[in-house]
């Protein structure tokens, strides 16, 4: 496929702008949006039949179909992720799934949860809340920079203390875009008796993913980012031995009806995003999943090198730690703080029509570029020049 800006016609994005921030909340292709609209129309033709008799295994009265709609969609998504449908449930987003794990975990007073300084702030806050309610604590592990697979793994394994019970390990870090060697980290932590929750918010469709092979206890991921599913849609996978006692954050009619039914039946909600996920995954097959991943990876990697060269900054991330995003350091004159990063980000958006994620890490302002098939090198160059125009 000849990917690039000409593919913007397949997306609802403003073609006059430059969108380098697919990773934050995702963008849904027009064909998937249309499929969701069809699902919504199907629901509204007979809401009670659809939601109460067809959607979940907890049916009110006679079920007119063999496999509930949510279970049918979950089986398709699970197969895409190398898993079984009975081990995977839909959640609103990765944070919702992580909250379910944290609120269900049998913490005892004095227990410890490990998170990293590259972890997603929303999950860290969820861990703090769940731990302190039961007298446990959260400790942040500093990841060594420059990033290497060996350094990341060692940082996690040497951080384990006598009271550590659970580790929340990113698969792809949100701000720094680093692909962690999650399988190696999980294996090392499990040998020390530590339960592992994998945070794969950015992983589904972005990188090759076979969840069971990672060796984690639980895994959460978003479908509405790189998997092109409408917002909001995420998944929670649990190893079979970890499903008993795992409950959603919202308890409803599904209680005690089994892992999948309990998470499927959490009250009346709009299921159309989840049900549209198979259409999104079919689009990957049509357009070429391997080609898409390769294009996005190559553009992120080459774009990072191009920006670092243009801004005269360092780029020293191993290719194995790069997925479809990359973090690039800006010149020192761009500032050192998060506030300066956000000011620059706003200026790029409102003055130049360029949307890109920016934050501060290690006392430097850094840009995280997302590469999607509607992007090409011209978007990278536009960002490079716009930043330079704003520097003192």
C-alpha positions as CSV (number, residue, x, y, z in Angstrom):
1,X,0.0,0.0,0.0
2,X,1.2,3.5,-0.8
3,X,0.4,5.0,2.6
4,X,0.7,8.7,3.4
5,X,-1.4,11.8,3.5
6,X,-3.6,10.7,0.6
7,X,-5.1,8.2,3.0
8,X,-6.7,11.0,5.0
9,X,-9.7,10.5,2.8
10,X,-10.4,7.3,4.8
11,X,-10.5,9.2,8.1
12,X,-12.6,12.0,9.6
13,X,-9.6,14.1,10.3
14,X,-9.3,17.7,9.1
15,X,-7.1,17.3,6.0
16,X,-5.8,20.9,6.4
17,X,-4.1,20.0,9.7
18,X,-1.1,17.8,10.7
19,X,-2.1,15.1,13.1
20,X,0.8,13.4,14.8
21,X,-1.0,12.4,18.0
22,X,-2.9,9.2,17.0
23,X,-1.7,7.5,20.2
24,X,-3.5,9.8,22.7
25,X,-7.2,9.0,22.0
26,X,-7.0,7.3,18.6
27,X,-8.9,8.1,15.4
28,X,-11.6,5.9,13.9
29,X,-11.7,5.2,10.1
30,X,-14.9,6.4,8.4
31,X,-15.9,2.8,7.5
32,X,-15.7,1.7,11.1
33,X,-17.7,4.8,12.2
34,X,-20.3,3.8,9.6
35,X,-20.4,0.3,11.0
36,X,-21.0,1.6,14.5
37,X,-23.8,3.8,13.3
38,X,-25.5,0.7,11.8
39,X,-25.1,-1.1,15.1
40,X,-26.7,1.9,16.9
41,X,-29.6,1.8,14.5
42,X,-30.1,-1.9,15.1
43,X,-30.2,-1.3,18.8
44,X,-32.8,1.5,18.5
45,X,-35.1,-0.6,16.3
46,X,-35.7,-2.8,19.3
47,X,-33.6,-1.8,22.4
48,X,-35.1,-4.2,24.9
49,X,-34.6,-7.2,22.6
50,X,-31.1,-6.2,21.7
51,X,-29.8,-5.3,25.1
52,X,-31.8,-7.7,27.3
53,X,-31.9,-10.8,25.2
54,X,-29.1,-10.7,22.6
55,X,-26.2,-8.8,24.1
56,X,-25.0,-10.9,27.0
57,X,-25.4,-14.3,28.5
58,X,-27.5,-12.8,31.3
59,X,-30.7,-12.8,29.2
60,X,-34.1,-11.7,30.4
61,X,-36.3,-14.4,28.9
62,X,-35.7,-16.5,25.8
63,X,-32.5,-15.8,23.8
64,X,-33.1,-15.5,20.1
65,X,-29.4,-16.2,19.2
66,X,-26.9,-18.8,20.3
67,X,-23.9,-16.8,21.1
68,X,-24.4,-13.4,22.8
69,X,-23.3,-10.4,20.7
70,X,-20.6,-9.3,23.1
71,X,-19.1,-12.8,23.4
72,X,-19.1,-13.1,19.6
73,X,-17.2,-9.8,19.3
74,X,-14.9,-10.7,22.2
75,X,-13.9,-14.0,20.5
76,X,-12.9,-12.1,17.3
77,X,-10.8,-9.6,19.3
78,X,-9.3,-12.3,21.5
79,X,-8.2,-14.3,18.4
80,X,-6.5,-11.1,17.0
81,X,-4.6,-10.8,20.3
82,X,-3.6,-14.5,20.5
83,X,-6.0,-15.3,23.3
84,X,-9.2,-17.2,24.0
85,X,-12.6,-15.4,24.1
86,X,-13.4,-16.9,27.5
87,X,-10.3,-15.1,29.0
88,X,-11.1,-11.7,27.6
89,X,-13.8,-9.1,28.5
90,X,-14.6,-5.6,27.1
91,X,-14.0,-2.6,29.4
92,X,-14.4,1.1,28.6
93,X,-10.6,1.6,28.5
94,X,-7.4,0.2,29.9
95,X,-7.7,2.3,33.1
96,X,-11.1,0.8,33.8
97,X,-9.7,-2.7,33.4
98,X,-6.8,-1.9,35.7
99,X,-9.1,-0.5,38.3
100,X,-11.0,-3.8,38.3
101,X,-7.8,-5.7,39.0
102,X,-6.6,-3.3,41.7
103,X,-10.0,-3.2,43.5
104,X,-10.2,-7.0,43.4
105,X,-6.6,-7.6,44.5
106,X,-6.4,-9.1,48.1
107,X,-4.0,-6.5,49.5
108,X,-3.0,-6.8,53.2
109,X,-1.7,-4.0,55.4
110,X,1.9,-3.4,54.6
111,X,1.8,-4.8,51.1
112,X,3.5,-2.9,48.3
113,X,2.7,-2.2,44.7
114,X,5.5,-1.3,42.2
115,X,4.9,1.2,39.4
116,X,7.5,2.9,37.2
117,X,8.3,6.6,36.6
118,X,7.3,6.0,33.0
119,X,3.9,4.6,33.9
120,X,0.6,6.2,33.0
121,X,-0.4,8.7,35.6
122,X,-4.1,7.6,35.7
123,X,-3.1,4.0,36.5
124,X,-0.6,5.2,39.2
125,X,-3.4,7.2,40.8
126,X,-5.7,4.2,40.7
127,X,-3.1,2.0,42.4
128,X,-2.6,4.6,45.1
129,X,-6.3,4.8,45.8
130,X,-6.8,1.0,45.8
131,X,-3.7,0.4,48.0
132,X,-4.3,3.0,50.6
133,X,-7.8,1.8,51.2
134,X,-6.3,-1.5,52.4
135,X,-3.3,-0.2,54.2
136,X,-0.9,-1.0,51.3
137,X,1.5,1.4,49.6
138,X,2.8,2.2,46.1
139,X,6.5,2.7,45.3
140,X,7.8,4.2,42.0
141,X,10.7,2.6,40.3
142,X,13.0,4.9,38.3
143,X,13.8,3.5,34.8
144,X,17.4,4.1,33.7
145,X,18.1,6.5,30.8
146,X,19.2,6.0,28.1
147,X,16.7,3.2,27.7
148,X,17.9,-0.3,26.9
149,X,16.0,-3.6,27.2
150,X,18.6,-4.9,29.7
151,X,18.4,-1.8,31.8
152,X,14.6,-1.7,32.0
153,X,14.4,-5.4,33.0
154,X,17.1,-5.0,35.7
155,X,15.4,-1.9,37.1
156,X,12.2,-3.9,37.7
157,X,13.8,-7.0,39.1
158,X,16.1,-5.3,41.5
159,X,13.3,-3.1,42.8
160,X,11.4,-6.0,44.4
161,X,11.3,-5.7,48.2
162,X,10.1,-8.0,51.0
163,X,6.6,-6.6,50.9
164,X,6.1,-6.3,47.1
165,X,3.0,-8.2,46.0
166,X,2.1,-6.6,42.6
167,X,3.9,-4.8,39.8
168,X,2.1,-2.7,37.1
169,X,4.4,-2.9,34.1
170,X,3.9,-0.9,30.9
171,X,4.1,-2.6,27.6
172,X,4.4,0.7,25.7
173,X,5.0,3.8,27.9
174,X,2.6,6.6,27.3
175,X,4.8,9.7,27.3
176,X,8.2,8.2,26.3
177,X,6.8,5.7,23.8
178,X,9.2,3.0,24.9
179,X,8.3,-0.7,24.1
180,X,9.2,-2.6,27.3
181,X,10.4,-6.2,27.1
182,X,7.3,-7.2,29.0
183,X,7.7,-10.9,28.7
184,X,11.2,-10.9,30.1
185,X,10.2,-8.5,32.9
186,X,7.2,-10.5,33.8
187,X,9.2,-13.8,33.8
188,X,11.8,-12.3,36.2
189,X,9.1,-10.9,38.5
190,X,7.1,-14.0,38.6
191,X,10.2,-16.0,39.6
192,X,10.3,-13.7,42.7
193,X,6.6,-14.4,43.4
194,X,5.3,-11.1,42.2
195,X,1.9,-10.8,40.4
196,X,2.1,-8.7,37.2
197,X,-0.5,-6.5,35.6
198,X,0.5,-5.5,32.0
199,X,-0.5,-2.1,30.9
200,X,-0.9,-2.4,27.1
201,X,-2.9,0.7,26.5
202,X,-1.0,1.4,23.3
203,X,-0.2,-2.2,22.2
204,X,-3.2,-3.8,20.4
205,X,-2.6,-3.5,16.6
206,X,0.5,-1.3,17.2
207,X,2.9,-4.2,17.8
208,X,2.6,-7.9,17.3
209,X,0.8,-9.1,20.4
210,X,0.1,-12.6,21.8
211,X,-1.1,-11.9,25.3
212,X,-0.9,-15.3,26.9
213,X,2.8,-15.7,25.8
214,X,3.7,-12.6,27.9
215,X,3.3,-14.6,31.1
216,X,1.5,-11.8,32.9
217,X,-1.4,-12.4,35.3
218,X,-3.7,-9.7,33.8
219,X,-3.4,-7.5,30.8
220,X,-5.3,-4.4,29.8
221,X,-5.3,-2.6,26.5
222,X,-7.2,0.0,24.4
223,X,-8.9,-0.8,21.1
224,X,-9.7,2.8,20.4
225,X,-6.1,3.8,20.0
226,X,-4.1,1.8,17.4
227,X,-6.8,-0.8,16.8
228,X,-9.1,1.8,15.1
229,X,-12.1,0.9,17.2
230,X,-14.5,3.7,18.2
231,X,-14.1,5.3,21.6
232,X,-14.3,4.0,24.1
233,X,-13.4,0.4,23.9
234,X,-10.7,-1.6,25.8
235,X,-10.1,-5.1,26.9
236,X,-9.1,-6.9,30.1
237,X,-7.5,-10.3,29.8
238,X,-7.0,-12.5,32.9
239,X,-5.2,-15.8,33.1
240,X,-7.6,-18.6,33.9
241,X,-6.3,-19.0,37.4
242,X,-6.8,-15.3,38.1
243,X,-10.4,-15.0,37.0
244,X,-12.0,-16.2,40.3
245,X,-12.5,-13.2,42.5
246,X,-12.0,-10.7,39.8
247,X,-14.8,-8.2,39.6
248,X,-15.6,-5.1,37.5
249,X,-15.6,-1.7,39.2
250,X,-19.3,-1.6,38.7
251,X,-21.3,-4.5,40.2
252,X,-24.6,-5.3,38.6
253,X,-26.7,-8.3,37.5
254,X,-23.7,-10.2,36.4
255,X,-22.4,-10.8,39.9
256,X,-21.5,-14.5,40.5
257,X,-22.5,-15.4,36.9
258,X,-18.9,-16.1,35.9
259,X,-16.0,-13.9,34.7
260,X,-17.3,-13.0,31.3
261,X,-20.9,-12.5,32.2
262,X,-20.1,-10.4,35.2
263,X,-18.0,-8.0,33.1
264,X,-20.5,-8.1,30.2
265,X,-23.4,-7.2,32.3
266,X,-22.6,-4.0,34.3
267,X,-25.9,-2.2,33.6
268,X,-27.3,-0.4,30.6
269,X,-24.6,1.2,28.4
270,X,-23.8,1.8,24.8
271,X,-22.1,-1.4,23.5
272,X,-21.7,-0.2,19.9
273,X,-18.0,0.6,20.2
274,X,-17.2,-2.9,21.4
275,X,-19.4,-4.5,18.7
276,X,-17.7,-2.5,16.0
277,X,-14.3,-3.8,16.9
278,X,-14.5,-6.8,14.5
279,X,-15.1,-4.4,11.6
280,X,-12.0,-2.4,12.6
281,X,-9.9,-5.6,12.7
282,X,-11.3,-6.7,9.3
283,X,-10.1,-3.5,7.9
284,X,-6.6,-4.3,9.0
285,X,-6.7,-7.6,7.2
286,X,-8.0,-5.8,4.0
287,X,-5.3,-3.1,4.1
288,X,-2.5,-5.4,5.3
289,X,-1.8,-5.6,9.0
290,X,1.9,-6.3,8.6
291,X,2.3,-3.5,6.0
292,X,0.6,-1.1,8.4
293,X,2.7,-2.0,11.3
294,X,5.9,-1.8,9.3
295,X,5.0,1.6,7.8
296,X,4.1,3.1,11.1
297,X,7.2,1.7,12.8
298,X,9.5,2.9,10.0
299,X,8.0,6.4,9.9
300,X,8.2,6.7,13.7
301,X,11.9,5.6,13.7
302,X,13.0,7.6,10.6
303,X,10.9,10.6,11.8
304,X,12.7,10.5,15.2
305,X,16.1,10.5,13.5
306,X,15.0,13.3,11.2
307,X,13.7,15.5,14.1
308,X,16.8,14.9,16.2
309,X,19.0,15.8,13.3
310,X,17.0,19.0,12.5
311,X,16.9,20.0,16.2
312,X,20.5,19.0,16.8
313,X,19.6,16.8,19.8
314,X,20.4,13.2,20.6
315,X,18.5,10.1,19.6
316,X,19.7,6.9,21.2
317,X,16.8,4.6,21.5
318,X,17.3,1.0,20.2
319,X,15.0,0.1,17.3
320,X,13.7,-2.9,19.3
321,X,12.2,-0.4,21.8
322,X,10.3,1.5,19.1
323,X,6.7,0.7,18.0
324,X,4.5,3.2,16.2
325,X,5.6,6.2,18.3
326,X,8.9,7.8,19.3
327,X,10.0,10.5,21.8
328,X,12.4,13.1,20.6
329,X,14.3,15.7,22.7
330,X,13.8,19.3,21.8
331,X,16.7,21.9,22.0
332,X,17.4,23.2,25.5
333,X,16.0,26.6,24.5
334,X,12.5,25.0,24.3
335,X,12.5,24.8,28.1
336,X,12.7,22.2,30.8
337,X,9.3,22.0,32.4
338,X,5.9,20.5,31.7
339,X,4.3,23.9,31.6
340,X,6.7,25.0,28.8
341,X,6.0,21.8,26.9
342,X,2.2,22.4,27.1
343,X,2.6,26.0,26.1
344,X,4.5,25.0,23.0
345,X,2.1,22.2,22.2
346,X,-0.8,24.7,22.3
347,X,1.1,27.1,20.1
348,X,1.7,24.4,17.5
349,X,-2.0,23.5,17.5
350,X,-3.7,26.8,17.5
351,X,-1.2,28.7,15.4
352,X,0.1,26.0,13.0
353,X,-2.6,23.3,13.0
354,X,-0.1,20.7,14.2
355,X,-1.3,18.3,16.9
356,X,1.6,16.5,18.7
357,X,2.0,15.2,22.2
358,X,4.6,17.1,24.3
359,X,5.8,16.7,27.8
360,X,8.9,17.1,29.9
361,X,11.1,14.2,30.9
362,X,14.5,14.3,32.7
363,X,14.5,18.1,32.7
364,X,14.0,18.5,28.9
365,X,11.0,19.2,26.8
366,X,10.3,16.3,24.5
367,X,7.9,15.5,21.6
368,X,6.2,12.2,21.2
369,X,5.3,11.6,17.6
370,X,2.7,9.1,16.6
371,X,2.9,7.5,13.1
372,X,-0.2,6.4,11.3
373,X,-0.9,5.4,7.7
374,X,-2.3,8.9,7.0
375,X,1.0,10.5,8.0
376,X,4.2,10.8,6.0
377,X,7.6,12.5,6.1
378,X,6.0,15.9,5.2
379,X,4.2,15.9,8.5
380,X,7.5,15.3,10.3
381,X,9.2,18.1,8.4
382,X,6.3,20.5,9.1
383,X,6.7,19.9,12.8
384,X,10.4,20.3,12.7
385,X,10.2,23.7,11.1
386,X,7.3,24.9,13.2
387,X,9.3,24.1,16.4
388,X,12.4,25.9,15.2
389,X,10.4,29.0,14.4
390,X,9.3,29.2,18.0
391,X,12.7,28.8,19.7
392,X,14.6,31.8,21.1
